[in-house]
Amino acid sequence: MSFPLLTAVAVVPAVGAIATAALPAAKRTAAKWLALFFSLATFALALVVAFRFDPGAKGPFQLTESHAWISDFGVRYELGVDGIAVALIALTTLLIPFVILAGWHDADPLEEATPNRRWRPTQGFFALILAVEAMVVISFEATDVFLFYIFFEAMLIPMYFLIGGFGDRAGGDGEERSANRRSYAAVKFLLYNLAGGLIMLAAVIGLYAVTADQLGSGTFSLQQIVEARAAGKLDIATGTERLLFLGFFFAFAVKAPLWPLHTWLPGAMGESTAPVAVLITAVVDKVGTFAMLRFCLQLFPEASSWATPAILVLALISVLYGALLAVAQRDIKRLIAYASISHFGFIILGIFAMTTQGQSGATLYMVNHGISTAALMLVAGFLISRRGSRLIADYGGVQKVAPVLAGTFLIGGLATLSLPGLAPFVSEFLVLVGTFSRYPVIGIIATLGIVLAALYVLVLYQRTMTGPVKAEVKSMPDLRVRELVVVAPLIALLLFLGVYPKPLTDLVDPAVGHTLSVVDKKDPKPAVQVDAVPGQGRPGHAVPDQDVEAAK
């Protein structure tokens, strides 16, 4: 039996979570180093997965594992990865060590313990982060729908405690009010996502009933269902397929988040510590958009095509709505949260454009958005921890007293607005090109999101970093060594992938091609211009394809 590599990538952080939580209360420093060790070990295993993965190999999944689990109900422990999953596993395991380092002191006990100011357990904070990592990784690996569903829902529990129990206290509202706001944000996060999960559970059961009726025995295996449909053995009625699709898509749209199901995100990110906010938007939310590609499109191809126009409109609203509200924000972290809503709109736009460029761009966007948002949010967290306020108006002239902090903040912001030369530009460009080639009007309108992004990022930088130095920031220290270790690799990745995205595109393109073949979509043929064929008609005058072939 070959070594279960995919299982190991998920088990190592789970073991780390248990080991970290089991340490005595006095071993706070040991808990931090132990959590960091397990996160780095997980990243090393993810690199092994990436190096062993062959993008040119036949078949949709590699490094597969399959074992009987609940045989009476057709549930199996099935894992497998395609290029998209490999890229997102690499992103997740890369970010977790930086999240741990950035949150090194976020769960330290308060200096004075009073009845209203409880000591926060350091071990619990880092154990919950590792638990989330384990659940996210196995969600990217699962090829059994029921197995995926279990961890898709289970990750809500540690996230709930991270938001509600270890929230940000820099709001200046007082301890009691701050605790109430954290509790409200955590409950709202949980209720929204639980509602989506319950609707998905009904759809999962419905899918099992359909397969049991037509295949003789029910199954949750993604690959088996896709193969049965391709062979004509499974024919889901149109109305049934559309209802099942909506059940799955609703849950993923809540997680993504897609307008109008997004309202839990600004509160959850605003009330969380900066590392937990990164965990939400750069890691956990990616499970929603990933699942749209893996499950919605492949399980329900006809329904995906049917729903595409409505989803594109919702994605376009997300792009513009998120950007407009980001412009109006006075809170730094909520501004980044609304910017993320806009970016997720671009990702969903690329997925449902049903073109090679669109889906490749959407996958790259997931990775690049994770890196750029992590860089911007973590630097913002360092800034907020120094001043003790999230309000933009409380800053000014920071670049004169902390130039390195201001410089890294600027690079993170420029990446967020997709400046050419930084990684998000490539993905956003591909999404817009892929969307325009099939839906030109939507593609044109979506470009307004770029203009608005430049507005909210540059205004944020101007108001916080430039101008006269405010009295409260005159003694602000620059980035320390630990903080530089967190930020510098992320900035380097943004630059590297901005000028050389080929490693990522080579990895994800075959998986995108497979997904489009399952949905039975081909890229639209571009209009052929006559001036490319000597001697034919007027310059710029399009001619039919058959005339071009005759000319050739």
C-alpha positions in Angstrom: 0.0 0.0 0.0 1.4 3.4 -1.0 1.8 6.1 1.7 -1.5 7.9 2.2 0.0 11.3 1.5 -3.3 13.3 1.3 -4.5 11.9 4.6 -1.2 12.9 6.2 -1.6 16.5 5.0 -4.9 16.7 6.9 -3.9 14.5 9.9 -0.7 16.4 10.8 -2.4 19.7 11.7 -5.2 17.8 13.5 -2.6 16.0 15.7 -0.9 19.4 16.2 -4.2 20.9 17.4 -4.6 18.1 19.9 -1.0 18.3 21.1 -1.2 22.1 21.5 -4.5 22.0 23.4 -3.1 19.4 25.7 -0.2 21.5 27.0 -0.5 22.8 30.5 -1.7 26.4 31.0 1.8 27.7 31.9 3.3 26.4 28.7 2.2 29.3 26.5 5.4 29.8 24.7 5.8 26.0 24.1 2.3 26.0 22.6 3.2 28.7 20.1 6.3 26.9 19.0 4.6 23.5 18.8 1.8 25.0 16.7 4.3 26.6 14.4 6.2 23.4 14.1 3.1 21.4 13.0 2.1 24.1 10.6 5.5 24.0 8.9 5.4 20.2 8.8 2.0 20.4 7.1 3.4 22.9 4.5 6.3 20.5 3.9 3.9 17.7 3.2 1.8 20.0 0.9 5.0 20.7 -1.1 5.5 16.9 -1.5 2.0 16.7 -2.9 2.7 19.5 -5.3 6.0 17.9 -6.5 4.4 14.5 -6.9 1.4 15.9 -8.8 1.7 15.5 -12.6 -0.4 18.1 -14.4 0.0 16.2 -17.7 -1.3 12.9 -16.3 -4.6 11.4 -17.5 -7.6 11.3 -15.3 -9.2 14.0 -13.2 -7.6 13.1 -9.8 -4.3 11.9 -8.6 -2.8 10.6 -5.3 -6.2 9.0 -4.7 -7.3 7.2 -1.6 -10.5 5.1 -1.3 -11.7 3.1 1.6 -15.1 1.8 2.7 -16.6 3.9 5.5 -20.4 3.7 5.9 -21.1 1.0 3.4 -24.8 0.7 4.0 -25.2 4.3 2.8 -22.7 4.3 0.1 -20.3 6.7 2.0 -16.6 6.2 1.3 -13.5 7.8 2.5 -12.3 9.0 -0.9 -9.6 11.6 -1.5 -8.0 12.9 -4.6 -6.6 16.1 -6.0 -6.5 17.9 -9.3 -4.4 21.0 -10.1 -7.0 23.4 -8.5 -7.0 21.5 -5.2 -3.2 21.3 -5.2 -2.9 25.1 -5.6 -5.4 25.8 -2.8 -3.8 23.3 -0.4 -0.5 24.9 -1.0 -2.0 28.3 -0.4 -3.7 27.2 2.9 -0.6 25.4 4.3 1.6 28.4 3.3 -0.6 31.0 5.1 -1.1 29.1 8.4 2.5 29.6 9.6 2.2 33.3 8.9 -1.1 33.4 10.7 0.4 31.8 13.7 3.4 34.1 13.7 1.3 37.2 13.2 -1.0 36.2 16.1 2.0 35.3 18.4 0.7 37.6 21.2 -3.0 37.8 20.3 -4.0 35.2 22.8 -1.6 36.1 25.6 -3.3 36.7 29.0 -4.2 40.2 29.8 -2.0 42.0 32.2 -4.7 42.3 34.8 -7.5 39.7 35.2 -10.8 41.2 36.4 -14.3 39.7 36.4 -15.0 41.4 33.1 -11.6 40.8 31.5 -10.8 37.1 31.3 -7.5 35.6 30.5 -7.4 34.1 27.1 -6.1 30.5 26.7 -3.1 30.7 24.3 -3.2 26.9 23.8 -6.8 27.0 22.6 -6.2 29.8 20.2 -3.4 28.0 18.3 -5.1 24.6 18.5 -8.3 26.1 16.9 -6.2 27.5 14.0 -4.6 24.1 13.3 -8.0 22.5 13.6 -9.4 24.8 10.9 -6.4 24.1 8.7 -7.0 20.3 9.0 -10.7 20.7 8.0 -10.0 23.0 5.1 -7.3 20.7 3.7 -9.5 17.6 3.7 -12.4 19.7 2.2 -10.1 20.4 -0.8 -9.1 16.7 -1.0 -12.5 15.0 -0.6 -14.1 13.4 -3.7 -16.9 11.9 -1.7 -19.8 14.4 -1.4 -20.8 13.3 2.1 -17.2 13.3 3.3 -16.8 16.9 2.0 -20.1 18.0 3.6 -19.0 16.8 7.1 -15.8 18.9 7.1 -17.5 21.8 5.2 -19.8 22.1 8.2 -17.3 21.1 10.9 -15.0 23.9 10.3 -17.7 26.3 11.5 -17.1 25.2 15.1 -13.5 26.3 15.6 -14.1 29.4 13.5 -17.0 30.4 15.8 -14.8 30.2 18.8 -11.9 32.1 17.1 -14.3 34.9 16.2 -16.3 35.1 19.4 -13.6 34.1 21.9 -10.5 35.8 20.5 -11.8 38.9 18.9 -10.2 42.2 18.2 -10.3 44.7 21.2 -9.0 47.7 19.2 -12.4 49.2 18.5 -12.3 51.5 21.5 -15.8 50.5 22.6 -14.9 49.2 26.1 -14.5 45.6 27.1 -18.1 44.7 27.6 -19.4 46.2 24.4 -16.5 44.8 22.5 -17.4 41.3 23.8 -21.0 41.8 22.8 -20.0 42.8 19.3 -17.7 39.8 19.0 -20.5 37.4 20.2 -23.0 38.9 17.7 -20.5 38.6 14.8 -19.7 35.0 15.7 -23.4 34.0 16.1 -24.2 35.6 12.8 -21.4 33.8 11.0 -22.5 30.5 12.5 -26.2 31.0 11.7 -25.7 32.0 8.1 -23.4 29.2 7.3 -25.4 26.6 9.2 -28.5 27.6 7.2 -26.6 27.1 4.0 -25.3 23.8 5.2 -28.7 22.5 6.2 -30.1 23.3 2.7 -27.1 21.6 1.2 -27.7 18.5 3.4 -31.2 18.2 1.9 -29.6 18.3 -1.6 -27.0 15.8 -0.6 -29.7 13.4 0.5 -31.6 14.1 -2.7 -28.6 13.3 -4.8 -28.2 9.9 -2.9 -31.8 9.1 -3.6 -31.5 9.8 -7.3 -28.3 7.6 -7.6 -29.9 4.8 -5.6 -33.0 4.9 -7.9 -31.1 4.8 -11.2 -27.8 3.0 -10.3 -29.3 0.3 -8.1 -27.2 1.5 -5.1 -26.8 5.0 -3.8 -23.4 6.7 -4.0 -21.8 9.9 -3.0 -18.7 9.4 -5.1 -18.1 12.4 -7.4 -16.1 10.5 -9.9 -18.6 7.6 -10.0 -21.5 10.0 -10.6 -19.7 11.9 -13.3 -18.8 8.7 -15.1 -22.3 7.3 -14.8 -23.7 10.5 -16.4 -21.2 10.4 -19.2 -22.0 6.7 -19.9 -25.8 7.5 -19.9 -26.5 5.3 -16.9 -27.6 8.3 -14.8 -30.1 10.7 -16.1 -31.3 13.2 -13.6 -34.6 14.9 -14.5 -34.2 18.6 -15.4 -36.3 19.9 -12.5 -34.7 17.6 -10.0 -31.2 18.6 -11.1 -31.9 22.3 -10.9 -33.3 21.9 -7.3 -30.2 19.9 -6.3 -27.9 22.5 -7.8 -29.6 25.3 -6.0 -29.2 23.4 -2.7 -25.5 23.0 -3.2 -24.9 26.5 -4.7 -26.7 28.3 -1.8 -24.4 26.8 0.7 -21.3 27.7 -1.3 -22.6 31.2 -2.1 -23.0 31.8 1.7 -19.4 30.6 2.3 -18.0 32.5 -0.7 -19.7 35.0 0.1 -21.9 36.2 -2.7 -24.3 39.1 -2.6 -26.9 39.1 -1.0 -25.7 36.4 1.4 -22.5 38.3 2.3 -23.7 40.3 5.3 -21.9 38.0 7.9 -18.4 38.7 6.5 -17.8 42.4 7.4 -18.8 41.8 11.1 -16.8 38.6 11.4 -13.7 40.1 9.9 -14.1 43.4 11.7 -14.5 41.8 15.2 -11.7 39.2 14.7 -8.0 39.6 15.2 -6.1 40.3 12.0 -4.8 36.7 11.7 -8.3 35.2 12.2 -9.6 37.7 9.6 -7.0 36.3 7.2 -8.1 32.8 8.1 -11.7 33.7 7.2 -11.3 35.4 3.9 -8.0 33.9 2.6 -8.6 30.3 3.6 -12.1 29.3 4.8 -14.1 31.3 2.2 -12.1 29.7 -0.6 -13.8 26.4 0.1 -17.0 27.9 -1.2 -15.6 29.0 -4.6 -13.6 25.8 -4.9 -16.7 23.7 -4.3 -18.6 25.6 -7.1 -15.9 24.3 -9.5 -15.7 20.8 -8.1 -19.2 20.0 -7.2 -21.8 22.4 -8.7 -20.4 22.3 -12.2 -19.4 18.7 -12.4 -22.4 17.1 -10.6 -25.1 19.3 -12.3 -23.8 20.5 -15.7 -27.2 21.3 -17.2 -28.4 23.2 -14.1 -25.1 25.1 -14.0 -25.7 26.4 -17.5 -29.3 27.2 -16.7 -28.4 29.2 -13.6 -25.4 31.0 -15.2 -27.1 34.3 -16.3 -28.6 34.9 -12.8 -25.3 34.0 -11.1 -23.3 36.3 -13.3 -25.7 39.2 -12.4 -25.3 38.4 -8.7 -21.5 38.2 -9.1 -21.5 41.6 -10.9 -23.5 43.1 -8.1 -21.0 41.7 -5.6 -18.1 43.3 -7.6 -19.6 46.8 -7.6 -21.5 46.7 -4.3 -18.5 45.5 -2.4 -16.2 48.1 -4.0 -18.7 51.0 -3.4 -19.1 50.1 0.3 -15.3 49.8 0.7 -15.0 53.3 -0.5 -17.4 54.5 2.2 -15.8 52.7 5.1 -14.2 54.4 8.1 -12.9 51.2 9.7 -9.8 49.7 8.1 -10.7 46.1 8.6 -14.2 46.5 7.4 -12.9 48.2 4.3 -10.7 45.2 3.6 -13.8 42.9 4.2 -15.9 44.7 1.6 -13.0 44.7 -0.8 -12.9 40.9 -0.4 -16.6 40.7 -1.3 -15.8 42.6 -4.5 -13.0 40.2 -5.2 -15.1 37.1 -4.6 -17.5 38.5 -7.1 -14.7 38.5 -9.7 -13.9 34.9 -8.8 -17.5 33.7 -9.2 -17.7 35.7 -12.4 -14.7 33.8 -13.8 -16.1 30.4 -12.7 -19.5 30.9 -14.4 -18.2 32.6 -17.5 -17.6 29.0 -18.6 -14.4 29.8 -20.5 -10.9 28.6 -20.1 -9.5 32.0 -19.4 -12.3 32.8 -16.9 -12.0 29.6 -14.9 -8.2 29.7 -15.0 -8.3 33.3 -13.9 -10.8 32.5 -11.1 -8.5 29.8 -9.7 -5.5 32.1 -9.9 -7.6 34.7 -8.2 -8.3 32.4 -5.3 -4.6 32.0 -4.7 -3.5 35.5 -5.4 -6.3 37.1 -3.4 -5.3 34.9 -0.5 -1.7 36.1 -0.6 -2.6 39.8 -1.2 -5.3 40.0 1.4 -3.1 38.2 3.9 -0.3 40.7 3.3 -2.6 43.8 3.5 -4.7 42.5 6.5 -1.7 41.4 8.6 0.1 44.7 8.1 -3.1 46.5 8.9 -3.2 44.3 12.1 0.3 45.4 13.0 -0.7 49.0 12.5 -3.9 48.7 14.6 -2.1 46.9 17.4 0.3 49.9 17.7 -2.4 52.6 17.7 -5.2 50.7 19.4 -7.8 51.8 16.9 -9.4 50.5 13.6 -10.7 54.0 12.5 -9.0 55.5 9.5 -9.4 59.0 10.9 -7.2 58.2 13.9 -4.1 57.8 11.6 -2.0 60.2 9.6 1.7 60.6 8.6 2.6 57.0 9.5 5.1 56.7 6.6 7.3 59.4 8.3 7.7 57.4 11.5 7.3 53.8 10.2 8.4 53.8 6.6 8.8 50.0 6.3 5.3 49.4 7.7 3.9 52.0 5.3 5.8 50.5 2.3 4.5 47.0 2.9 1.0 48.4 3.5 1.3 50.2 0.1 2.4 47.0 -1.7 -0.4 45.0 -0.2 -2.9 47.7 -1.2 -1.5 47.9 -4.7 -1.8 44.2 -5.1 -5.4 44.5 -3.9 -6.2 46.9 -6.7 -4.5 44.5 -9.2 -1.6 46.7 -10.2 0.3 45.3 -13.2 3.4 43.5 -12.1 1.7 42.1 -9.0 0.1 38.7 -8.8 -3.7 39.6 -8.7 -3.4 41.6 -12.0 -2.9 38.4 -14.0 -5.9 36.7 -12.5 -8.2 39.7 -12.7 -7.2 40.2 -16.4 -7.9 36.6 -17.2 -11.3 36.7 -15.5 -12.3 39.9 -17.4 -11.1 38.5 -20.8 -12.8 35.2 -20.2 -16.0 36.9 -19.2 -15.9 39.4 -22.1 -15.4 36.7 -24.7 -18.8 35.2 -23.8 -20.7 38.0 -22.0 -19.2 41.3 -23.3 -21.7 43.6 -21.5 -21.0 42.0 -18.1 -17.3 42.0 -18.7 -17.3 45.7 -19.6 -19.4 46.7 -16.5 -17.2 44.6 -14.2 -14.1 46.7 -15.1 -15.7 49.5 -13.0 -14.6 47.4 -10.0 -11.0 48.1 -10.9 -11.6 51.8 -10.9 -13.3 51.7 -7.5 -10.6 49.5 -6.1 -8.0 52.1 -7.0 -10.1 54.7 -5.2 -10.6 52.8 -1.9 -7.0 51.6 -1.7 -5.3 54.9 -2.6 -7.6 56.9 -0.4 -7.0 54.5 2.5 -3.2 54.9 2.1 -3.4 58.7 1.7 -5.5 59.1 4.9 -3.4 56.8 7.1 0.1 57.1 5.8 0.6 60.5 4.4 0.0 64.1 5.6 0.9 65.6 9.0 2.0 63.2 11.7 -0.7 62.9 14.3 0.4 63.1 17.9 -0.8 59.5 18.7 1.5 58.0 16.0 4.6 60.0 16.6 6.2 57.2 18.7 4.9 54.4 16.6 7.6 51.7 16.1 8.4 50.3 12.7 8.0 46.6 11.8 9.9 44.2 14.1 11.8 41.2 13.0 8.9 38.7 13.6 6.6 41.0 11.7 9.0 41.3 8.8 9.3 37.5 8.7 5.6 37.4 8.2 5.2 40.1 5.6 8.4 39.8 3.4 7.7 36.3 1.9 4.1 37.4 1.0 5.4 40.5 -0.7 8.0 38.4 -2.5 5.3 36.0 -3.7 3.2 38.8 -5.0 6.1 40.1 -7.1 7.2 36.6 -8.3 3.7 35.5 -9.4 3.0 38.9 -10.9 5.8 38.5 -13.4 5.9 34.8 -13.7 2.5 33.1 -13.2 3.4 30.1 -15.4 3.9 27.6 -12.5 0.3 28.2 -11.4 -1.3 28.3 -14.9 0.4 25.0 -15.8 -0.9 23.5 -12.7 -4.6 24.5 -13.0 -5.2 24.6 -16.7 -5.7 20.8 -17.2 -8.2 20.7 -14.3 -10.1 23.7 -15.8 -10.2 21.9 -19.2 -11.6 18.8 -17.5 -14.3 20.8 -15.7 -15.4 22.5 -19.0 -15.5 19.2 -20.7 -17.9 17.8 -18.1 -20.1 20.9 -18.4 -19.8 20.5 -22.2 -18.6 24.1 -22.8 -16.1 25.3 -25.3 -14.5 28.7 -25.6 -16.3 31.0 -28.0 -14.6 31.5 -31.3 -13.1 35.0 -31.6 -14.3 37.1 -34.6 -11.8 36.8 -37.4 -10.7 40.0 -38.9 -10.1 40.1 -42.7 -7.0 42.3 -42.4 -5.3 39.1 -41.1 -5.9 37.5 -44.5 -4.2 39.4 -47.3 -6.4 40.6 -50.1 -9.7 39.9 -48.4 -12.2 42.8 -48.0 -11.8 46.0 -46.0 -9.5 46.2 -42.9 -11.5 45.4 -39.8 -14.3 43.8 -41.7 -15.3 40.4 -40.3 -16.0 37.5 -42.7 -17.5 34.1 -42.1 -15.2 31.3 -41.0 -15.7 29.3 -44.3 -14.4 32.3 -46.3 -11.3 32.5 -44.2 -10.7 28.8 -44.7 -11.1 29.3 -48.5 -8.7 32.2 -48.4 -6.1 30.1 -46.5 
